[in-house]
Amino acid sequence: MVLEYWRIIVVTHEEMQTVFLSILQWLVNIPFSAMFRIEGDSMLPLLKDGEFVLIVRTRFRWNRLRRGDVALFERPQSGPLGARGISTKRVIGLPGEDITIADGKIYIDGRLLNGNYQRACPNQADGEWFNGQEEYFFMGDNLCYSTDSRNYGPVDVISVKGKVWLRCWPLSRLQPFGREPADAS
């Protein structure tokens, strides 16, 4: 009975620590956040056209972009859109990685990427991109209807505005964001 009582306290303590760290991260993020409006449907079903999100800068080591994060960045001028603009996409490739798309499958440094990125697109072209030491490879969740790094190549870290951490409007879809599990196995 005494042993069981202590086990409950330890679990409760760990849960409280997790809750405390989550609240602390929110409090740190709020003053450093900026609000942006989502334009387009390339991140459906996660983000819809016209929704508002809060982003936090990714300059700090504890808040760097990782694979699976949703980020907001300035599009390069090269590519089919031809003009700069703001895009919201998911991080697929990290700095220094080789990204290959072959037969509708995505490979990172030769290893198949796990996750929800293996949906087939009828017009998906094969290709290979190498991220420099300061570049990320982004793709939209709505793969068949997304203009992303497959079209304009890797994006320089200087162009990254921040990581999406909260959908704040409409209130009916209020949702904090983590990252979608995706790993190259």
ZAMAR-635320 format. One record per residue (C-alpha): x negated, y negated, z negated. Coordinates in steps of 0.02 Angstrom, whole numbers, padded with zeros to 5 digits, always signed. Layout:
N
XYZ;...
//
This chain:
185
+00000+00000+00000;-00139-00124-00045;-00236-00079+00114;-00082-00107+00221;-00054-00277+00138;-00232-00334+00182;-00214-00276+00361;-00061-00386+00382;-00156-00536+00314;-00300-00508+00436;-00183-00495+00586;-00086-00647+00529;-00250-00743+00506;-00306-00699+00683;-00138-00752+00754;-00147-00916+00659;-00322-00946+00725;-00261-00919+00904;-00114-01038+00878;-00229-01167+00798;-00354-01159+00942;-00213-01174+01070;-00142-01328+00983;-00317-01402+00970;-00347-01377+01156;-00181-01463+01196;-00227-01610+01084;-00397-01625+01168;-00322-01608+01343;-00184-01738+01325;-00293-01896+01315;-00402-01835+01459;-00258-01785+01573;-00189-01862+01730;-00020-01828+01810;-00002-01781+01994;+00145-01740+02107;+00139-01575+02203;+00157-01599+02390;+00200-01452+02500;+00242-01270+02471;+00070-01188+02483;+00076-01137+02298;+00250-01058+02300;+00321-00979+02195;+00211-01052+02056;+00225-01236+02104;+00360-01316+02211;+00357-01474+02315;+00398-01625+02207;+00351-01550+02039;+00231-01644+01925;+00079-01568+01840;-00051-01626+01715;-00232-01594+01755;-00385-01605+01645;-00560-01643+01706;-00676-01494+01721;-00840-01581+01681;-00862-01500+01511;-00936-01325+01495;-00788-01260+01393;-00669-01317+01529;-00757-01267+01690;-00661-01190+01834;-00653-01001+01837;-00582-00881+01964;-00392-00882+01954;-00376-01063+01891;-00263-01182+01984;-00355-01342+02029;-00321-01507+02113;-00451-01577+02234;-00481-01694+02381;-00474-01602+02546;-00628-01620+02656;-00603-01728+02812;-00650-01585+02926;-00519-01457+02969;-00346-01451+03047;-00271-01591+02943;-00411-01709+02993;-00386-01830+02848;-00423-01832+02664;-00282-01793+02546;-00250-01707+02380;-00222-01519+02376;-00175-01398+02238;-00242-01221+02260;-00309-01073+02163;-00495-01042+02137;-00548-00886+02232;-00735-00908+02256;-00858-00980+02131;-01021-01072+02165;-01152-00962+02249;-01030-00826+02303;-01004-00752+02475;-00818-00739+02523;-00766-00621+02662;-00592-00591+02731;-00580-00433+02835;-00424-00338+02887;-00318-00444+02768;-00426-00403+02616;-00532-00526+02518;-00708-00480+02463;-00820-00576+02343;-01005-00533+02366;-00950-00372+02451;-00831-00317+02311;-00644-00310+02340;-00550-00448+02248;-00414-00379+02136;-00255-00476+02101;-00112-00544+02205;-00219-00597+02353;-00206-00440+02454;-00037-00481+02532;-00041-00460+02719;-00022-00612+02832;+00015-00576+03014;-00098-00717+03078;-00238-00697+02950;-00403-00719+03038;-00558-00631+02977;-00701-00741+02919;-00848-00764+02804;-00896-00914+02699;-01040-00945+02581;-01016-01063+02434;-01164-01173+02395;-01218-01196+02213;-01093-01340+02194;-00946-01272+02296;-00782-01179+02266;-00671-01080+02384;-00484-01115+02362;-00329-01028+02429;-00144-01062+02409;-00031-00932+02327;+00085-00942+02478;-00053-00867+02585;+00035-00865+02754;+00085-01048+02743;-00066-01126+02658;-00199-01237+02734;-00348-01206+02621;-00532-01160+02618;-00499-01031+02754;-00468-01182+02868;-00589-01315+02804;-00719-01212+02710;-00784-01224+02532;-00749-01382+02430;-00888-01479+02342;-00872-01492+02153;-00873-01683+02167;-00705-01672+02259;-00622-01575+02117;-00506-01689+02017;-00469-01562+01882;-00385-01403+01824;-00195-01392+01814;-00149-01353+01634;+00036-01400+01622;+00187-01416+01736;+00277-01563+01655;+00421-01599+01775;+00556-01544+01797;+00579-01506+01613;+00678-01349+01657;+00513-01276+01727;+00397-01343+01591;+00253-01219+01581;+00073-01216+01520;-00051-01136+01639;-00190-01013+01608;-00273-00920+01747;-00210-00778+01851;-00316-00624+01822;-00420-00595+01976;-00586-00508+01982;-00697-00429+02109;-00724-00248+02065;
//
